[in-house]
């Protein structure tokens, strides 16, 4: 069965984004941290960033593979929705508890996470009905 245009575009963008940013964090955690405006001051922080960003690489490849293995699409969208939804929730909690950072980076990242959450969740629901 052929992919819909929305799945082709969305899974390609998700895949490229997560593989790209994931590799940055996996290879150079300090560069990844710098993209969102913080520094890594402890050796363990390098491991924590690499651990999280390795998941991004795997999720990115899963998104790209699901373009050719259609049965993977539903679970891929669910994982992306859970990941981005948890990021949106965590950022809201952080704003409520810590205040709003004095940076536009937060709002850009928040907006991307929210949009990807909504799109992935909607595609998951649509594929669940099919």
Protein Blocks (a to p, Z undefined) as FASTA:
>chain_A
ZZdfklmmmmmmmmmmmmmmmmmmmmmmmlmmmmnopacfbfklmmmmmmmmmmmmmmmm
mmmmmmmmmmlmmmmmmmmmmmmmmmmmmmmmmmmmnopadbfklmmmmmmmmmmmmmmm
mmmmmmmmZZ
